[in-house]
Structure formats: C-alpha cells, structure tokens
Amino acid sequence: MKIAMIKKHLQGVSLFKELSEEEIQPIVDISQLRTYSARSFVFMQGEPLDRVFFIHSGKVKIHKTDLSGKEQIVSILEAGDMFPHAGFFRKGNFPAHAEILETSELIVIPVGQFESILLRYPELCIKMFKVLGEKIVDLQNRLEEKILRDTYEQIVMLFLRLCKSNGEQVDGKYRLTTHFTNRELANMIGTSRETINRTINRLRKKELIDTDEEGYFLISLKKLQDEII
C-alpha cells in the first residue's frame, strides 16, 4: 500500500511527471514514506545532508537560526513541495532547520542513491537544473527587494509571494492556506512584528487584505500588485 502511495505521489510531482513506469520504478524502490508529528524536526541546520524529501501531506517550516538565536523563516512548504533543493549536486550539511507544523507524511529519498539514478536518466538532470534555476531567480528577487524596496513594499511583495506558494483562489481573492502570525511574517523578511502589524492595518484600510472566519488571510491580488507598480 505504501509503495503504491509513494509511486502515485511521485508521478504527480513535476520533476517525475513524464517518466515511464520503468523509469520511475527505481526511484520508488529507494523511497520511504515516513510520518512526522507536529513540532518535531525532520533535520537540524548543520546536520549531514544525505536525504531529500517530498511532502505527501502536511506542512513544513524551513528556517535558519543566526548566532544570536534569531529565527529567519525561509519558507512554509505544503503537499507536493520538495526540500531541500540544495540536496542534489551538493555535499555538506543541511542549510536550515525543517520543522513540522502539522502531522505530515514525507517521502524520503537518500541523496547518494538518487544521484546514481540521475546519471542513468540525463533528462532528469535537465529538469533538476530547471527547478534549481527557478529557486535561484526567487533568491535573486528577494535580494533585490531587500536592496531596492522600502519596508512597506517588501511586505506587500511578501504577501504576493505567499499567494503563489501558500495560496488558493476563493471567490476572486487569494486565501492563504497557512496561518501566519505577525512574528512569522516579520521573520521572513527580517523586520519587526510591530512593523508587520502596522502595515497589515494599513492594507486592511485600503481593502487589499482581510481575514476570513478561520483567521486565514484573504488577499486582493490585482489590487495588491498595483501597490508596487
């Protein structure tokens, strides 16, 4: 049953979508499905990087800790996402912590064995480079935001990113599928909780952001985009 579940999930991942049954089977053979409880850690920053993960269900927070112990949230990942992207073609340690936000099922693949399969299927390598390229562009955009945009614009652009990575369309708006505290939002761009709070109130008054009955953010994407043009 688990093998069938792993296979079905991997076939739905963009990286493996075009593989034949024969091509995907070796990847299924080296994969394991593991369950992690909320608030547990998949790995800690600095541990040997020897595995990569695909989220079958649940949510995972990727975050770093600086020398002073301050948290910097990199991303909140959901079903279908893969992490860490630095796991392939790179030796060393995990660059961040991976913390489970809610009970999650993860597909675990050893890096060494997966790299051997990549050597057998060059088209997989090309797909991997495309995925890594998208991540590099995202990091470049974040750096540009930090250098060229003021704090208000950085917060607006953070919400725009979250619409794409953690949002779903509902009644003409984007509803974020993860509960984000003001502290967590602040930790994503290196600002203060108070600044996030003031900016959210400002965006509410402009009717660009609201929350539903469950406390999830509702975002008017097009109007919010106009704030940074």
C-alpha positions in Angstrom: 0.0 0.0 0.0 2.8 2.4 0.9 4.7 1.6 -2.3 1.6 2.4 -4.4 1.1 5.6 -2.5 4.7 6.7 -3.0 4.5 5.9 -6.7 1.3 7.8 -7.2 2.7 10.8 -5.4 6.0 10.9 -7.2 4.2 10.6 -10.6 2.3 13.8 -9.7 5.5 15.7 -9.0 6.6 17.9 -11.9 10.1 16.5 -11.7 8.9 13.0 -12.5 5.7 13.5 -14.4 7.0 12.5 -17.8 8.8 9.3 -16.6 7.6 6.0 -17.8 6.6 3.2 -15.4 10.0 1.6 -16.0 11.9 4.9 -15.4 10.1 5.8 -12.1 10.3 2.4 -10.5 13.9 2.7 -9.4 13.1 5.9 -7.6 10.1 4.3 -5.9 12.4 1.4 -4.8 14.7 3.7 -2.9 11.9 5.8 -1.3 10.4 5.6 2.1 7.2 7.1 3.4 7.5 8.4 7.0 5.1 10.1 9.3 6.3 13.1 11.5 4.3 14.6 14.3 3.7 18.3 14.7 6.6 20.4 16.2 9.1 17.6 15.5 12.2 18.3 13.3 13.0 16.5 10.1 16.5 17.7 10.3 18.5 20.4 12.0 20.7 23.1 10.5 24.2 21.8 10.2 23.4 18.1 10.1 24.9 16.0 7.3 22.9 16.5 4.1 22.2 12.9 3.0 18.4 12.9 2.2 15.8 14.9 0.2 12.1 15.0 1.0 8.8 15.3 -0.9 5.8 16.3 1.1 2.9 13.9 0.7 0.7 15.6 3.2 1.1 18.3 5.9 3.2 21.4 6.2 6.9 22.0 6.9 8.6 25.3 8.0 12.1 25.8 6.7 14.0 28.3 8.9 17.5 29.3 9.9 19.0 30.4 13.2 21.7 33.0 13.4 24.5 33.2 16.0 22.2 35.2 18.3 19.5 32.6 18.1 17.2 34.8 16.0 14.9 32.8 13.6 14.8 33.6 9.8 11.9 31.8 8.1 12.9 30.7 4.6 9.5 29.2 3.5 6.4 27.3 4.6 6.1 24.2 2.4 3.0 22.1 1.6 1.9 18.9 -0.1 3.7 18.5 -3.4 6.8 20.5 -2.4 10.3 19.2 -2.3 13.1 20.2 0.1 16.0 21.0 0.4 16.7 22.0 -3.2 20.3 22.2 -2.2 20.2 18.4 -1.6 21.2 17.4 -5.1 24.6 18.0 -6.6 25.9 19.4 -3.3 27.9 17.9 -0.4 27.9 19.3 3.1 25.2 20.0 5.7 21.6 20.9 5.8 21.5 24.8 5.4 18.4 25.2 7.6 16.1 23.6 10.1 13.0 21.7 8.8 10.2 21.8 11.4 6.9 20.0 11.1 3.9 22.4 11.6 1.2 19.7 11.5 1.3 15.9 11.3 3.0 15.2 7.9 3.8 12.3 5.7 7.1 12.7 3.8 8.7 10.7 1.1 12.4 10.3 1.9 15.0 9.6 -0.7 18.7 9.1 0.0 20.8 11.6 -2.0 23.6 9.1 -3.0 21.2 6.6 -4.5 19.2 9.2 -6.2 22.3 10.7 -7.8 23.1 7.3 -9.3 19.6 7.2 -10.9 20.2 10.8 -12.3 23.3 9.5 -14.1 21.2 6.9 -15.8 18.5 9.4 -16.9 20.0 12.7 -18.2 16.6 14.2 -18.8 16.0 14.1 -15.0 19.2 16.2 -14.6 17.8 18.8 -17.0 14.6 19.0 -15.0 16.5 19.3 -11.8 18.5 22.2 -13.2 15.3 24.0 -14.2 13.9 23.6 -10.7 17.1 24.9 -9.2 17.2 27.7 -11.7 13.7 28.9 -10.5 14.9 28.8 -6.9 18.0 30.9 -7.8 15.7 33.5 -9.6 13.5 33.6 -6.5 16.5 34.3 -4.2 17.7 37.0 -6.6 14.3 38.7 -6.5 14.3 38.6 -2.7 17.7 40.1 -2.6 16.7 42.9 -5.0 13.6 43.5 -2.8 15.8 43.9 0.2 18.1 46.4 -1.5 15.8 48.4 -3.7 12.4 48.4 -1.9 11.3 50.1 1.3 9.8 48.0 4.2 6.2 48.6 3.1 6.9 47.4 -0.4 8.8 44.4 0.9 5.8 43.3 3.0 3.5 43.8 0.0 5.8 41.6 -2.1 5.9 39.0 0.7 2.2 38.7 0.5 2.3 38.4 -3.3 4.9 35.5 -2.9 2.7 33.8 -0.4 -0.3 33.9 -2.7 1.7 31.8 -5.2 3.4 29.5 -2.7 0.7 29.1 0.0 -2.5 30.4 -1.6 -5.6 29.2 -3.3 -8.2 31.2 -5.2 -11.5 31.7 -3.4 -14.3 34.0 -4.7 -12.0 36.2 -6.7 -9.4 36.5 -4.0 -6.4 34.5 -2.8 -6.8 32.7 0.6 -3.6 31.8 2.3 -3.7 28.1 3.3 -1.4 28.5 6.3 -1.9 30.6 9.5 0.9 33.1 9.7 1.5 35.1 12.8 2.8 38.6 12.6 6.1 37.4 14.2 6.4 34.7 11.5 5.8 37.2 8.7 8.4 39.5 10.2 10.9 36.7 10.4 10.5 36.1 6.7 11.9 39.5 5.7 13.9 40.5 8.7 11.6 43.2 10.1 9.7 43.7 13.4 6.4 42.3 14.4 5.2 45.9 15.1 6.0 46.9 11.6 4.1 44.0 10.1 1.1 44.8 12.4 1.1 48.5 11.2 1.4 47.6 7.6 -1.4 45.0 7.7 -3.7 47.5 9.3 -2.8 49.9 6.5 -3.5 47.3 3.9 -6.8 46.5 5.6 -7.9 50.1 5.4 -7.1 50.1 1.7 -9.2 46.9 1.4 -6.3 45.0 0.0 -6.1 42.4 2.8 -8.7 40.8 5.1 -9.2 37.6 7.1 -11.9 35.0 6.9 -13.8 33.5 9.9 -11.0 31.0 10.5 -8.3 33.7 10.6 -6.7 33.0 7.2 -5.6 36.0 5.1 -7.7 36.9 2.1 -5.8 38.9 -0.4 -7.0 41.0 -3.4 -4.1 40.0 -5.7 -4.5 42.5 -8.5 -5.0 45.5 -6.2 -2.0 44.5 -4.1 0.1 44.2 -7.3 -0.8 47.8 -8.1 0.8 48.9 -4.8 4.3 48.2 -6.2 4.0 49.3 -9.8 
